[in-house]
Amino acid sequence: KNFDTTTWIDYMAIDFFFFGAFSCLILSSTFHCFKSHSSRVSVFGNKLDYLGIVILIVCSMISILYYAFHDSNKLFYSFTLIIFCFGVSCTIASFDDTFRSREWRPYRAGLFVAFGLSALLPIMGGIIKYGFHETWTRIQMKWVILEGIFYIFGAFLYSIRFPERLAPGAFDFVGHSHQIFHVLVVIAALCHLVALMNSYELVHTNLLSNST
């Protein structure tokens, strides 16, 4: 839905999320298409796979924060900086060969979960400034919570290698944890898109109401 108050910044904010989703999917697809080329290409592609996840999380959070704190630049830029720092840290961890070893896989997954949980910081900031009910509405919390559940559950299954750990070899082609993880990432991204569009409509509906 378009509003008379919609500006190019709104298009940038929403397209920023789509950029993150596109980057995540294209980098993941590139990895899986070329991982059989050689060990060196597979390792590098896996790093790109993680980079795509980082880009998606950063773009998702920043896009909705723009609407959550549309009337508070100080809070928007502060939380954007925190998210950006988390993103850089996860990127470094993903590209570091030691941290990428099999022994460190659960910790690497845990770092990404912590990155996702950093979304609690702006939520707490919103509650302090606007109160619980308005923050719930501004951020479209029910969709964000559902998004977080899909992300965390996917990372959990990947870290424990379920279900392939129960039947080694049975899920080599279909149904293994890596596939499930990416399916859940797509579902989570769709949840975020709903939250983002609802927040956009809420902001511009209020702007139109205040101008009359």
Secondary structure as UniProt FT lines:
FT   TURN            4..5
FT   HELIX           8..34
FT   TURN            35..36
FT   HELIX           39..68
FT   TURN            69..71
FT   HELIX           73..95
FT   TURN            97..100
FT   HELIX           102..104
FT   HELIX           105..117
FT   TURN            118..119
FT   HELIX           120..130
FT   HELIX           132..139
FT   HELIX           141..160
FT   TURN            161..166
FT   TURN            168..171
FT   HELIX           177..211
//
